Amino acid sequence: MTSTATTNPTEKMNLRAALIEGIGGYMAAASIGVAADLGLADLIKDGVRGSDELAAESGTHEPSLRRLLRVLVAVGITSEPEPGRFALTDVGSQLRSDSPDSLLSFTRMFCHPALVTSWQELRHSVTTGERAFDKLHGTDFYSHLANNEAVSALFNVAMGEESRIAAAQVAAGYDFSSAKKVVDLGGGDGTLLAAILPTQPHLQGIVFDSASGVAEAPGVLEKAGITDRCEARAGDFFQDIPTDGDLYIIKSVFQDWNDEDARALLRSCRAQIPASATLLIVGSVLPETASTDQPIAFFTDLNMLVNSGGRERTESEFRAMLEDTGFTVQSVQLGAAGPLSIIQAVPASA
């Protein structure tokens, strides 16, 4: 919606409130992050709990905790059915550690001080195009993970949580019948193949990532009952990609890299995967023009600028990048995996 002048007092107040709510977004994030760190959702569970009970169990100051809980009501995480007593909403239930749809670690990761403080240097990134994370922490994000075991473990679990729903939708929405071995490049803890292989008994798989990235994969693959058909391999996909697959998937990886590095990854794929293989890129595809329809994708894009130096891309940008690195795009299925899209490409003929 474009800006138009208004003299209606009510409409002016609504516009004012909309702007102020936007400005207060960091307050909402901080409140949700503290709720996640305190484990409030696990304490409330399916019941209605008093702020005095929750304060005693979480070791917090009751009057202050009650104020936090009221903010959580305002942003849809909790409800207050009677004064001073709180319950979880369906949105807030995703902060429970025992929920099959839990986003607890994802929330804790993206509200972690290492990431949040970088946003205080957003102007630096917008002005220079450089990562604010590096300026603030003296190293890049992935080096920071490599040197901080606890944060790295949290990040890996968070990425697994984020992948779970999209993984199930990829498993259900793509025809794997012609593939024999699928390689998940940058596959992390194996969540994607743990969703795909149980539904495709003919398939074998490889989860490929850095040593820290695949650290949790054996447990995930064992829980899925696919260790006889799937292995975890550690390596650098810029240098040494498994060559024994016929279907290669890169999910939620390109957003982590700038254009130069993204093209380098695609050139590595083109040089090493079989000429008969298929490449699937699963990730966000930005609309060619911005709107209010996909705010998360645009937040993610700016977060990549601030913290990792990567970016989200439009369909035309993906097509150009793939064609420039020796691939032919066969199809683009927008929204085929929930908020994510599936781009199918094959090595171009020489």
C-alpha positions, 0 to 999 in steps of 0.5 A: 500500500502506498502512502496517502494523506489522511485527516481521519483521527482514528486512521491516524492513530491506527497508522501511528500504532502500526509504526510503533508496533514495528519499532517495538519488534526488538522488544517482542523478540527479546521477550520471547527469547527470555521466555525460551531461555527460562523454559516458561512453556515447559512450566506452563504446559497444558495448564493455566499457571499463576505468575507466582508459581511460575516465578518460584519455579523459574527463579524469577522476580514475580512482579517482573515476570508477570509483566513479561507474561503480559507482553507475551500475551500481547504478542500471541505467545500466552493468554491470561484467562484470569488475572495473574494466571497464564496459559499457552496459545498454539503459537506459544506451544511451539516453545515446549521442548516436548512438542513435535513441532518445537521451535525452542532451540530455533528461538533461542538461537535467533534471540542469542546475544551473538546474533542480536547484538549484530543487529545493533550494527545494521547501519554499518552493514547497510552503509558498507555491505559488510557483515556487522557480525565480523565488526562486532565479534572480530570473526565471521559467524561460522568461525565463531560457531567452530570455536564455541561448542555450545553455540554450535550445538544450539545452532545445529539443533535449531536448523534441524527444527527449522527443517522439520516441516519443510523436510516432510513437505519435500518428502511428500511433494517430490517424485523420488522414484527415478533416483537411487542415491540422494546426497544432501549437501550441507545437510546438517543433522540429517533431518531432511533425509530422515524425512525422505528415506523412510517414505522411499525404501528404494533410496540410499542417502548421504548427509554431507556437511562439515564435521561440526555440521554432521555431528548430530546426524548419526543419532537422527538417522538412527532414530529414523531407522535408516542407518543401513541406507544412509551415512553421514560424511564430513567434508567441504562442499567447496572442495570435495563433493560425494560423486556417487549420487544421482540426486543432489539436494541443497536446502537452505544453504545458498542464503548463507553465501554471497554471490561469489561464494554461491557461484563457487559452490555451484561450480564445485557441484558442476565439476564433481557431480555426475553429468546425469545427476539432478540438482534440487535447490530447496529454499526461499525465493523472493518475489521480484518486487517486495510486498507485505506478503512474505515478511519472514523472507525479507527479515531472513535476507537482511539477517544474512547481510548482518550476520553471515554475509549471504542473501536471499534471491529471486527466481530470476537471480537463481536462474541466472546464477545456475545458468552462469555456472553450467546448469539448465533449470528444468522447473521452479515450484514456488511454495512447493515445501511450505514457505520454501520453493524447489528449483530443479536443475541439471548439468547443461550439455557441453 
